[in-house]
Amino acid sequence: MSEITNGEIRDVIALALSRVPGVNIYRFPPEDIAAPAVFVAGFTIRPLSFDGYRETSADLTVMVSHRHVDQLALLDAMLDSEGSSSIVAAIDNAASPDVNLRVNTIGNYREVTIADVPYYAADITVEVLT
């Protein structure tokens, strides 16, 4: 196990997601967004007292346009475990010498508003293994 910064985790996630065509990637929650998009919403960190390391989960938010309900089909495809639009597959297949990513949960479909613009959104929780 190695120590890694939150910034480095954001970079590994962004690199993995860059393999999904047509998706805008944000390392931080954006003030304005161009959908379809995914952003790192934050982390849940559990310190491991016996060795000074930690367990980290990254919370990702996936968003598509709200202009028509058919955008939910795109959101579904982005959350599928396979396919060229799959964010889940990109995360699960990410290759990094120092960090492994594994999708833990997918869900929480909802409507979200950013900069007064509505979007359809869902969450992915990623376990970060170092």
C-alpha positions as CSV (number, residue, x, y, z in Angstrom):
1,M,0.0,0.0,0.0
2,S,1.3,3.5,-0.8
3,E,0.2,7.0,0.3
4,I,-1.5,9.1,-2.4
5,T,-2.9,12.5,-2.4
6,N,-6.5,13.4,-3.2
7,G,-5.3,15.4,-6.2
8,E,-3.5,12.3,-7.5
9,I,-6.7,10.2,-7.1
10,R,-8.6,12.9,-9.1
11,D,-6.0,12.7,-11.8
12,V,-6.2,8.8,-12.0
13,I,-10.0,9.0,-12.2
14,A,-9.9,11.7,-14.9
15,L,-7.4,9.7,-16.9
16,A,-9.6,6.6,-16.7
17,L,-12.7,8.6,-17.8
18,S,-10.8,10.2,-20.7
19,R,-11.3,6.9,-22.5
20,V,-15.1,7.5,-22.7
21,P,-15.8,9.5,-25.9
22,G,-17.9,12.6,-25.8
23,V,-18.0,12.9,-22.0
24,N,-16.8,16.1,-20.3
25,I,-14.7,15.4,-17.2
26,Y,-14.4,17.7,-14.2
27,R,-12.0,17.0,-11.4
28,F,-14.1,19.2,-9.0
29,P,-17.8,20.0,-8.8
30,P,-18.3,22.6,-11.5
31,E,-20.0,26.0,-11.3
32,D,-21.1,25.5,-14.9
33,I,-21.3,22.2,-16.9
34,A,-21.4,20.9,-20.4
35,A,-23.3,17.6,-20.5
36,P,-22.8,14.8,-20.8
37,A,-20.4,15.0,-17.9
38,V,-18.9,13.4,-14.9
39,F,-17.2,15.1,-11.9
40,V,-15.5,14.0,-8.7
41,A,-17.9,15.2,-6.1
42,G,-15.6,14.4,-3.1
43,F,-14.1,11.6,-1.0
44,T,-15.0,9.5,2.0
45,I,-11.7,8.7,3.8
46,R,-11.3,6.2,6.6
47,P,-8.0,6.4,8.4
48,L,-6.4,3.1,9.2
49,S,-4.7,3.6,12.5
50,F,-2.6,0.4,12.5
51,D,-0.3,1.5,9.6
52,G,-1.0,5.2,9.0
53,Y,-2.7,4.6,5.7
54,R,-6.3,5.1,4.7
55,E,-9.2,3.6,2.7
56,T,-10.7,6.0,0.2
57,S,-13.9,6.1,-1.7
58,A,-14.5,8.7,-4.4
59,D,-18.0,10.0,-5.1
60,L,-18.7,10.7,-8.8
61,T,-21.7,12.4,-10.2
62,V,-22.7,11.6,-13.8
63,M,-24.9,14.1,-15.6
64,V,-26.8,14.4,-18.9
65,S,-29.1,17.1,-20.4
66,H,-32.6,17.5,-19.0
67,R,-34.0,18.8,-22.3
68,H,-35.7,15.5,-23.2
69,V,-36.4,12.4,-21.2
70,D,-34.6,10.3,-23.9
71,Q,-31.4,11.6,-22.2
72,L,-32.1,9.1,-19.5
73,A,-31.2,6.3,-22.0
74,L,-27.8,8.0,-22.4
75,L,-27.4,8.1,-18.6
76,D,-28.3,4.4,-18.4
77,A,-25.6,3.6,-21.1
78,M,-23.0,5.6,-19.2
79,L,-23.8,3.5,-16.1
80,D,-23.9,0.2,-17.9
81,S,-21.1,-2.3,-17.1
82,E,-20.1,-2.5,-20.8
83,G,-20.2,-0.4,-24.0
84,S,-18.3,2.5,-25.5
85,S,-20.3,5.0,-23.4
86,S,-19.7,3.1,-20.1
87,I,-18.1,5.1,-17.4
88,V,-18.3,2.0,-15.2
89,A,-16.2,0.0,-17.7
90,A,-13.7,2.8,-18.0
91,I,-13.2,2.9,-14.2
92,D,-13.1,-0.9,-13.8
93,N,-10.6,-1.2,-16.6
94,A,-8.3,1.7,-15.5
95,A,-4.7,0.8,-15.4
96,S,-2.4,2.7,-13.1
97,P,0.8,1.4,-11.4
98,D,0.0,2.9,-8.1
99,V,-3.8,3.0,-7.9
100,N,-6.6,0.5,-8.7
101,L,-10.2,1.7,-9.0
102,R,-13.3,-0.5,-8.4
103,V,-16.9,0.6,-8.7
104,N,-18.8,-0.1,-5.5
105,T,-22.3,1.4,-6.1
106,I,-24.3,3.0,-8.8
107,G,-27.6,4.8,-8.4
108,N,-29.4,7.8,-6.9
109,Y,-31.0,8.8,-10.2
110,R,-32.4,12.4,-9.8
111,E,-32.7,15.8,-11.2
112,V,-29.9,18.3,-10.4
113,T,-29.7,22.1,-11.1
114,I,-26.3,23.7,-11.8
115,A,-26.2,27.4,-12.7
116,D,-30.0,27.4,-13.0
117,V,-29.9,24.7,-15.7
118,P,-31.6,21.3,-14.9
119,Y,-29.9,18.0,-15.6
120,Y,-30.5,14.3,-15.0
121,A,-27.9,12.8,-12.7
122,A,-26.8,9.6,-10.9
123,D,-23.9,8.7,-8.6
124,I,-21.1,6.3,-8.7
125,T,-19.0,5.4,-5.7
126,V,-15.5,4.2,-6.5
127,E,-13.2,2.3,-4.1
128,V,-9.7,3.5,-4.5
129,L,-7.1,0.8,-3.8
130,T,-3.5,1.9,-3.3
